[in-house]
Amino acid sequence: MRYAFVLGRVFTLSLAELLEALRNSGIGFKILVCSPEVAAIETDRPINAAELQPRLGGVIKIIRLFDTFQKKGKQYPSEVMETYFTFKKIKSDYFTEYTGKKQFGVSIYTLDPTVRFREESQRISFFIKKILQEEAQSVRAVLPQFPSQALTSVQVNENQLLTKGAEIVVISGTQRVFVGKTMTVQNYEDYGRRDYQRPARDERVGMIPPKVAQSMINLSGSLKPLDYILDPFCGSGTILQEAMLLGYKAVGSDIEQRMIENSEKNLEWFRNRYRLSPGRYKLLASNAAEISIHLPSLKVAAVVTEGTLGPIYSKLPKKPEMSHNFKNLEKLYDQVFKEFAKFLEVGARIVMCFPAYRISGSDYMFMPSLDFATQNGYTVLDPIPEPFVRKYKFLRVTERKTVVYDRKDQVVAREIAVFQYGIVPQPLEQIDLPEVPEEQI
């Protein structure tokens, strides 16, 4: 079975989350092709897109790929598929059964971000529409907003394409063209609700987006339903709520009583809004460096947290101030990682955010080292297998195996690291890296 996954803006984090989620689901897979926009993957069994989509914070669309074509030179996708679409194929493979006026759209994704196919979406849409109209079908084509070649998840949802017709997706490389249809799209409205409708929000202390929290939880390894995930810097409870939604139990602590009160309000609202059973979370007023004394009866399977990022800035601080902040945080995190070792089992993971000051463009000033973890018995894991990072040069993994999540004009970004306690990890054998010509990637 072949699928494509449209990746989020921070595509390296999106891909890392996707590969980990597939691996933890026991699905064997190999990467066919990949770009900053989309990854095409072959699996050893069908996936349940309806179940997988809401569990992936960094995946915008899941696409079922039907066919692959060889491409010569600078051929346009419409030329490659000139005789592909027929009324029978469109009806049987692509369109949803719907008795009213059908609606569809065509999205083009290119494996080379420098290549743009002007008007290809319109050209293929017109061709499909003509075929349907010749069979007396009432149909409307939804076009991407210029200059985009692909429909957004908003357009797909608002036009009800998945229930009234289809979003047909074409992925074009230099040698191959893949074609398929969208099975699911990310529910952007629900993520917004989980973020902005919570009763206790405090932007002064910074809040991790629910999508990022979800991605981090997915990087925390193979967990069982109702396992406990700990966030010892829980703030307003975003990571805790996403852990509950993914089927785990959550325990959070914070040194500030105000944050515990905010988390309580948010988590009760969240539990009622999403109809989660009572007893799914616990909150503790505690210093993260002393959290073990509050956990005598809880077996924590993983730690997922946005650690203290230090002061919030509207403009870049001077380097001495950054260095001072890092020094204070290193002392705190040395204590915290020693504390984690008191209750974590060997092999457990810690997924954690650290501050990264944007110096310019994609240049950041990071904490000087991660010795506070590695010298206390933890290993930094590759977020994406290293051979894959070597092959696909666009992936943005730092030299110390971390991924940066940032937003435009953000002074303090998040450096996300995955640690494992007490075990040197083995290479991910489940990921097969086929020989892909360099010009195709």
C-alpha positions as CSV (number, residue, x, y, z in Angstrom):
1,M,0.0,0.0,0.0
2,R,1.2,3.5,-0.9
3,Y,0.4,6.7,0.9
4,A,1.5,10.3,0.9
5,F,1.6,12.6,3.9
6,V,1.5,16.4,3.5
7,L,3.8,17.8,6.1
8,G,3.4,20.8,8.3
9,R,5.4,24.0,8.2
10,V,8.2,22.7,10.4
11,F,8.6,19.7,8.1
12,T,11.5,18.0,10.0
13,L,9.4,17.7,13.2
14,S,6.4,16.6,11.1
15,L,8.4,13.8,9.4
16,A,10.0,12.7,12.7
17,E,6.6,12.4,14.3
18,L,5.1,10.5,11.4
19,L,7.9,7.9,11.2
20,E,7.8,7.4,15.0
21,A,4.0,7.0,14.9
22,L,4.1,4.4,12.1
23,R,6.9,2.5,13.9
24,N,5.0,2.5,17.2
25,S,1.9,1.2,15.4
26,G,3.9,-1.8,14.2
27,I,3.6,-0.8,10.6
28,G,6.5,-1.8,8.3
29,F,7.3,0.9,5.8
30,K,9.8,2.4,3.5
31,I,10.2,5.9,2.2
32,L,9.7,6.2,-1.5
33,V,10.3,10.0,-2.0
34,C,10.3,13.0,0.2
35,S,10.3,16.8,0.0
36,P,9.7,19.6,2.5
37,E,6.0,19.5,1.5
38,V,5.2,15.8,1.2
39,A,6.5,12.3,1.9
40,A,5.4,9.2,-0.1
41,I,5.6,6.0,1.9
42,E,5.0,2.3,1.1
43,T,3.6,0.3,4.0
44,D,3.2,-3.5,4.5
45,R,-0.5,-3.1,5.4
46,P,-3.3,-0.6,5.0
47,I,-3.4,2.2,7.5
48,N,-6.6,3.6,9.1
49,A,-6.3,7.2,8.0
50,A,-9.4,8.3,10.0
51,E,-7.7,7.0,13.2
52,L,-4.2,8.2,12.4
53,Q,-4.9,11.7,11.2
54,P,-6.1,13.2,14.5
55,R,-3.1,11.7,16.3
56,L,-0.6,13.6,14.2
57,G,0.0,17.2,15.0
58,G,2.4,17.7,12.1
59,V,0.5,16.0,9.2
60,I,-1.9,18.1,7.2
61,K,-3.3,15.5,4.8
62,I,-3.2,11.7,4.4
63,I,-3.4,10.6,0.7
64,R,-4.0,7.1,-0.7
65,L,-1.8,6.7,-3.8
66,F,-3.2,4.6,-6.6
67,D,-0.8,4.8,-9.5
68,T,2.7,5.8,-10.5
69,F,3.9,7.0,-13.9
70,Q,7.4,7.3,-15.4
71,K,8.2,10.8,-16.4
72,K,10.6,12.0,-19.2
73,G,12.6,15.2,-19.0
74,K,10.4,18.3,-18.4
75,Q,7.1,16.7,-19.0
76,Y,4.2,18.3,-17.2
77,P,2.0,16.0,-15.0
78,S,-0.9,16.6,-17.3
79,E,1.1,15.3,-20.3
80,V,2.2,12.2,-18.3
81,M,-1.4,11.3,-17.4
82,E,-3.0,12.4,-20.7
83,T,-5.1,9.2,-21.1
84,Y,-5.2,8.2,-17.4
85,F,-8.5,9.7,-16.3
86,T,-11.7,8.1,-17.6
87,F,-15.2,8.4,-16.3
88,K,-15.1,4.8,-15.0
89,K,-11.8,5.4,-13.1
90,I,-12.9,8.7,-11.7
91,K,-16.2,7.2,-10.4
92,S,-14.8,4.0,-9.0
93,D,-11.4,5.0,-7.6
94,Y,-11.7,8.7,-6.8
95,F,-15.1,10.1,-6.2
96,T,-17.2,9.5,-3.1
97,E,-20.7,8.3,-3.6
98,Y,-22.9,11.5,-3.6
99,T,-26.2,12.1,-5.3
100,G,-26.1,15.9,-5.5
101,K,-23.8,18.3,-7.4
102,K,-20.3,16.9,-7.1
103,Q,-17.3,19.0,-6.0
104,F,-13.7,18.2,-6.5
105,G,-10.2,19.8,-6.6
106,V,-6.8,18.9,-7.9
107,S,-3.6,19.6,-5.8
108,I,-0.1,19.4,-7.2
109,Y,2.9,18.8,-5.0
110,T,6.4,18.9,-6.4
111,L,9.4,17.0,-5.0
112,D,11.6,19.8,-6.1
113,P,10.5,23.1,-4.4
114,T,12.1,25.2,-7.1
115,V,9.8,23.7,-9.7
116,R,6.4,25.3,-10.2
117,F,3.8,24.0,-12.6
118,R,1.8,27.1,-13.5
119,E,-1.9,26.3,-14.2
120,E,-1.4,22.5,-13.9
121,S,-4.1,22.2,-11.2
122,Q,-6.5,24.1,-13.5
123,R,-5.6,22.1,-16.6
124,I,-6.1,18.7,-14.9
125,S,-9.3,20.0,-13.2
126,F,-10.7,21.2,-16.5
127,F,-10.0,17.8,-18.2
128,I,-11.7,15.9,-15.4
129,K,-14.7,18.3,-15.3
130,K,-15.1,17.8,-19.1
131,I,-15.1,14.0,-18.8
132,L,-17.8,14.2,-16.1
133,Q,-20.0,16.7,-17.9
134,E,-19.9,14.5,-21.0
135,E,-21.6,11.9,-18.8
136,A,-24.2,14.4,-17.7
137,Q,-22.7,14.9,-14.3
138,S,-23.3,18.1,-12.4
139,V,-19.9,19.1,-11.1
140,R,-17.9,22.0,-9.7
141,A,-14.1,22.3,-9.6
142,V,-12.4,24.1,-6.7
143,L,-9.1,25.7,-7.6
144,P,-6.1,26.4,-5.4
145,Q,-5.6,30.1,-4.5
146,F,-2.8,31.6,-6.7
147,P,0.1,31.2,-6.5
148,S,-0.3,27.9,-4.6
149,Q,-0.5,24.7,-6.6
150,A,-2.4,22.8,-3.8
151,L,-5.7,23.2,-1.9
152,T,-5.4,24.0,1.7
153,S,-7.1,21.9,4.4
154,V,-9.5,24.9,4.9
155,Q,-10.5,24.7,1.2
156,V,-11.0,21.0,1.3
157,N,-13.1,21.2,4.5
158,E,-15.2,24.2,3.6
159,N,-16.1,22.8,0.2
160,Q,-16.8,19.4,1.6
161,L,-14.6,17.7,-1.1
162,L,-14.2,14.5,0.8
163,T,-17.9,13.9,1.1
164,K,-19.2,15.5,-2.1
165,G,-16.5,14.3,-4.5
166,A,-12.7,14.2,-4.1
167,E,-9.4,16.0,-3.7
168,I,-7.2,14.4,-6.4
169,V,-3.5,14.7,-5.6
170,V,-0.6,14.6,-8.0
171,I,3.0,14.4,-6.7
172,S,5.6,15.1,-9.3
173,G,9.3,14.3,-9.3
174,T,11.9,14.4,-12.0
175,Q,11.4,10.8,-12.9
176,R,8.1,9.7,-11.5
177,V,4.5,11.1,-11.0
178,F,2.3,9.7,-8.3
179,V,-1.5,10.2,-8.3
180,G,-4.0,9.5,-5.6
181,K,-6.8,11.0,-3.5
182,T,-7.0,12.6,-0.1
183,M,-8.4,10.4,2.6
184,T,-8.3,12.8,5.5
185,V,-7.3,16.4,6.3
186,Q,-6.3,17.9,9.6
187,N,-9.1,19.4,11.7
188,Y,-7.8,22.9,12.0
189,E,-10.9,24.1,13.8
190,D,-10.5,21.6,16.6
191,Y,-6.8,22.5,17.1
192,G,-7.9,26.1,17.4
193,R,-10.6,25.2,19.9
194,R,-8.2,23.3,22.0
195,D,-5.9,26.3,22.0
196,Y,-8.0,29.5,22.1
197,Q,-11.2,28.4,23.9
198,R,-9.6,27.2,27.1
199,P,-10.8,29.1,30.1
200,A,-7.3,29.9,31.4
201,R,-4.8,31.3,28.9
202,D,-1.8,33.4,29.9
203,E,0.2,34.5,26.9
204,R,2.7,36.3,29.1
205,V,4.3,33.0,30.1
206,G,4.2,31.6,26.6
207,M,2.2,28.6,25.6
208,I,3.1,25.6,23.5
209,P,0.7,25.0,20.6
210,P,-1.4,21.9,20.8
211,K,0.0,20.6,17.5
212,V,3.6,20.8,18.8
213,A,2.6,19.2,22.1
214,Q,1.0,16.3,20.2
215,S,4.1,15.9,18.0
216,M,6.3,15.7,21.1
217,I,4.1,13.1,22.8
218,N,4.3,11.0,19.6
219,L,8.1,11.1,19.9
220,S,8.0,9.7,23.4
221,G,8.2,6.0,22.2
222,S,5.9,3.1,22.2
223,L,3.5,3.6,25.0
224,K,0.4,1.7,26.1
225,P,-3.1,3.1,26.6
226,L,-3.5,4.8,30.0
227,D,0.3,4.9,30.6
228,Y,1.3,8.0,32.7
229,I,3.0,10.9,30.9
230,L,4.6,13.4,33.2
231,D,5.0,17.1,32.5
232,P,7.0,18.6,35.4
233,F,6.7,22.2,33.9
234,C,3.0,21.9,33.1
235,G,2.1,25.6,32.9
236,S,-1.5,25.9,31.6
237,G,-1.7,22.1,30.9
238,T,-1.4,21.9,27.1
239,I,0.8,18.8,27.0
240,L,-1.4,17.2,29.6
241,Q,-4.6,17.7,27.6
242,E,-3.0,16.3,24.4
243,A,-1.8,13.3,26.3
244,M,-5.3,12.6,27.6
245,L,-6.7,13.0,24.1
246,L,-4.2,10.4,22.8
247,G,-5.4,7.9,25.3
248,Y,-2.8,8.3,28.1
249,K,-3.0,9.4,31.7
250,A,-1.3,12.7,32.6
251,V,0.4,13.9,35.7
252,G,1.6,17.5,35.8
253,S,3.5,19.7,38.2
254,D,4.5,23.3,38.4
255,I,6.3,25.4,41.0
256,E,3.7,28.2,40.7
257,Q,0.3,27.6,42.3
258,R,-1.3,29.9,39.8
259,M,-0.2,27.6,37.0
260,I,-1.7,24.6,38.8
261,E,-5.0,26.4,39.2
262,N,-4.9,27.3,35.5
263,S,-4.2,23.7,34.5
264,E,-7.1,22.5,36.7
265,K,-9.5,24.9,35.0
266,N,-8.3,24.0,31.5
267,L,-8.2,20.2,32.1
268,E,-11.7,20.1,33.5
269,W,-13.0,22.1,30.6
270,F,-11.1,19.8,28.2
271,R,-12.2,16.6,29.9
272,N,-15.9,17.7,29.7
273,R,-15.5,19.1,26.2
274,Y,-14.0,15.8,24.8
275,R,-16.0,13.5,27.1
276,L,-13.0,11.9,28.8
277,S,-13.5,9.8,31.9
278,P,-12.7,11.2,35.4
279,G,-9.3,10.3,36.9
280,R,-7.3,10.9,33.7
281,Y,-5.0,13.5,35.3
282,K,-3.2,14.5,38.5
283,L,-1.8,17.9,39.3
284,L,1.0,18.5,41.9
285,A,2.4,21.8,43.2
286,S,6.1,20.9,43.1
287,N,9.5,22.0,42.1
288,A,10.5,19.8,39.1
289,A,13.8,19.0,40.9
290,E,11.8,17.4,43.7
291,I,9.0,15.7,41.8
292,S,10.0,12.2,42.7
293,I,8.8,12.5,46.3
294,H,5.3,13.1,45.0
295,L,5.3,10.0,42.7
296,P,5.5,7.0,45.1
297,S,2.6,5.2,43.6
298,L,2.7,6.3,39.9
299,K,4.7,4.5,37.2
300,V,5.7,7.2,34.8
301,A,6.2,5.8,31.3
302,A,7.6,9.0,29.7
303,V,8.4,12.7,30.4
304,V,7.2,15.2,27.8
305,T,7.7,18.8,28.7
306,E,8.4,22.3,27.7
307,G,11.1,23.2,30.2
308,T,11.5,26.7,31.4
309,L,12.6,28.8,28.4
310,G,13.7,31.7,30.5
311,P,12.6,35.3,30.1
312,I,10.2,36.3,27.3
313,Y,11.7,38.9,24.9
314,S,10.2,41.2,22.3
315,K,13.7,41.8,20.8
316,L,16.9,39.8,20.8
317,P,18.8,40.1,24.1
318,K,22.6,40.7,24.1
319,K,24.8,37.6,24.1
320,P,26.0,38.0,27.8
321,E,22.3,37.9,28.9
322,M,21.7,34.8,26.8
323,S,24.7,33.1,28.3
324,H,23.5,34.1,31.8
325,N,20.1,32.5,31.1
326,F,21.7,29.3,29.8
327,K,23.9,29.0,32.8
328,N,20.9,29.2,35.1
329,L,19.0,26.7,33.1
330,E,21.9,24.2,32.9
331,K,22.0,24.2,36.7
332,L,18.3,23.6,36.9
333,Y,18.2,20.9,34.3
334,D,21.1,19.0,35.8
335,Q,19.0,18.7,39.0
336,V,15.9,17.8,37.0
337,F,17.5,15.0,34.9
338,K,19.0,13.5,38.1
339,E,15.5,13.6,39.5
340,F,14.1,11.8,36.5
341,A,16.5,8.9,37.0
342,K,14.9,8.2,40.4
343,F,11.6,7.0,38.9
344,L,12.1,6.3,35.2
345,E,12.6,2.8,34.0
346,V,15.6,2.0,31.8
347,G,14.6,2.8,28.2
348,A,12.0,5.5,29.0
349,R,12.1,8.6,27.0
350,I,12.2,12.3,27.8
351,V,11.0,14.8,25.1
352,M,11.9,18.3,26.1
353,C,12.0,21.9,24.7
354,F,14.9,24.2,25.4
355,P,15.3,27.9,24.4
356,A,16.9,28.8,21.1
357,Y,17.6,32.4,20.4
358,R,17.2,33.4,16.8
359,I,20.3,35.3,15.8
360,S,19.3,35.7,12.1
361,G,17.3,33.7,9.6
362,S,17.8,30.1,10.6
363,D,20.9,30.8,12.8
364,Y,20.3,30.2,16.5
365,M,22.2,30.4,19.7
366,F,21.5,27.2,21.7
367,M,22.4,26.1,25.2
368,P,26.1,25.4,25.1
369,S,25.7,21.6,25.6
370,L,23.3,18.9,26.7
371,D,25.8,17.5,29.2
372,F,23.2,17.9,32.0
373,A,21.4,14.9,30.3
374,T,24.2,12.9,28.8
375,Q,26.4,13.0,31.9
376,N,23.5,11.7,34.0
377,G,22.9,8.5,32.0
378,Y,20.8,9.7,29.1
379,T,21.4,9.3,25.3
380,V,20.2,11.8,22.7
381,L,18.2,10.0,20.1
382,D,18.1,10.7,16.4
383,P,14.7,12.3,15.7
384,I,15.0,10.9,12.1
385,P,17.4,8.1,11.2
386,E,20.8,9.6,10.3
387,P,21.2,7.9,6.9
388,F,17.9,9.5,5.9
389,V,19.1,12.9,7.0
390,R,22.2,12.5,5.0
391,K,20.2,11.6,1.9
392,Y,17.6,14.4,2.1
393,K,19.7,17.5,2.6
394,F,16.7,19.8,3.3
395,L,16.0,18.1,6.6
396,R,16.9,20.5,9.5
397,V,18.4,18.4,12.2
398,T,21.1,20.1,14.3
399,E,24.5,18.6,14.9
400,R,23.4,17.5,18.3
401,K,20.3,15.7,17.0
402,T,17.7,18.2,17.9
403,V,14.9,19.9,15.9
404,V,14.0,23.6,16.1
405,Y,10.3,24.7,16.1
406,D,10.0,28.4,15.4
407,R,7.6,30.9,14.2
408,K,8.0,34.1,12.1
409,D,9.5,37.0,14.1
410,Q,9.8,34.8,17.2
411,V,12.9,35.7,19.3
412,V,13.0,32.6,21.5
413,A,12.3,29.4,19.5
414,R,12.0,25.9,20.8
415,E,14.8,23.4,20.5
416,I,13.2,19.9,20.8
417,A,15.4,17.0,22.0
418,V,14.5,13.3,22.6
419,F,16.5,11.5,25.3
420,Q,16.4,7.9,26.3
421,Y,17.4,6.8,29.8
422,G,20.0,4.1,30.3
423,I,20.1,2.5,26.9
424,V,22.2,3.2,23.7
425,P,19.5,2.9,21.0
426,Q,19.8,0.5,18.1
427,P,19.3,1.7,14.5
428,L,15.7,1.8,13.2
429,E,15.7,-1.4,11.1
430,Q,12.1,-0.9,10.1
431,I,13.0,2.0,7.8
432,D,14.2,0.9,4.4
433,L,15.9,3.6,2.4
434,P,15.6,2.8,-1.3
435,E,18.1,4.0,-3.8
436,V,16.7,7.3,-5.0
437,P,18.5,9.4,-7.6
438,E,19.9,12.6,-6.1
439,E,18.2,14.8,-8.6
440,Q,14.8,13.4,-7.6
441,I,15.2,14.5,-4.0
